[in-house]
Every structure is written in structure tokens, then in C-alpha cells.
Amino acid sequence: LLHVSKAMVVITEPYIPGFLAFREVGFLLDRLEEVKREKPELVPQVILVDGNGILHPRGFGLASHLGVECGIPCVGVAKKLYHVDGLVKDAEYREKVSKTLLKKGDHIDLRGESGKIWGRALRTSDDAPNPVFISVGHKISLDVTTQLVVACSHKRIPEPTRKADLLSREDLRKPIKSKKKRK
């Protein structure tokens, strides 16, 4: 890791499905501002978000919201398929995954009933048969999104997201000293 920017926060907004960005984007922007201030040479060229981009009921998930707010290309990488526009994990989907996603980099376009491609189911590791669900967040194409996520993945979850998750879980096991509230 080049740099870690983290803070223990108190989330005051309730969890409402489909509105995760309103609950979390401010804290992410705070971390990004800290990097800009303290290590401007490390401001990311692209951000992988543990959430969705356009693969969202309103076509505008956390990755889209963050990208628009900060102006940096963002990619949505979700562990679960958001059921939108007729996309479901039914028997037909499972069969397609088992026959198509055979090795790292294999993917299936997530085409809704409307014909729109919302994102992709992507196998990110030869050792991880379950795909992640990627979608454009902001200022990036689906093909570049796919290449980037594959390049950043050694296991199922891309390394930047996996490392951030491990660090946050490590911090949650420590006693809490002080909490920051977002103004």
C-alpha cells in the first residue's frame, strides 16, 4: 500500500436500500480531500467502489455519486447482483455462469429486459468461481472497467477493496477512542 486514509465515523443516516450513496459518499469525499491535502501525488486516477455504478434501480449508485462529486473516474464493484430491469440470479443465470465464466477475465454482459447493458458479471480469479458485478460509475467505459478490475484482482474482490475491507475489520476489533461525526 502506498497510503492509507481512514477514520472511525458515526453514521447517522439510516440504511435505506437504493440510497447508500447519501449515507456514505460524504465520508469517502472526506478521505479523498485528506489525500489531496496530505499526499497530492497519490490522488487516484480511478476509484474502485465497493458498491454499484449504473447497475442500480435509479441508474446512479454509490460509484456514480462519488465520481460526479469528485470528478474522478469511478467503477462499481459489487458482491451481489442488484435486481434491476429483470436481472435475476435464476436457474438460467446460474447455468450461463457455470458454462461461461470458466477462468479469470471471463464475463457476461448484464442485459436487462429493456435491452440495456447495466454492467457485467466478471470472474476475477481462477480460484473464485463466484463473479463480482461491475458497472460504470463515472467517466469510464465498461470495457476499461473490466480490464481494470481484472488487473487489480488476485482473489474474488479487487485488491484495493479487499485491503480496505481487511484494514477496516482490523480497526473494528480495536477499542474505540473517538468518533468523528460528519457535519
Number of C-alpha atoms within 10 A of each C-alpha: 5 4 8 11 13 16 14 15 12 12 14 9 10 10 12 10 7 15 15 17 19 16 15 15 17 15 19 16 15 15 16 19 16 15 18 14 11 12 11 12 9 12 16 14 8 17 19 23 24 21 24 33 29 23 31 22 13 11 14 21 25 27 29 27 21 27 23 16 13 14 12 18 22 29 34 27 29 20 16 15 19 18 13 16 18 11 16 15 14 8 9 9 13 12 11 11 21 11 8 13 20 15 15 21 18 19 22 17 15 23 16 16 11 8 9 11 16 23 27 25 24 26 30 28 21 16 12 16 17 18 25 23 25 33 32 29 33 25 14 16 13 18 12 12 24 23 11 15 24 21 14 15 19 17 16 21 24 22 16 16 17 16 14 15 14 11 13 14 11 10 14 11 8 8 7 9 6 10 11 11 11 11 4
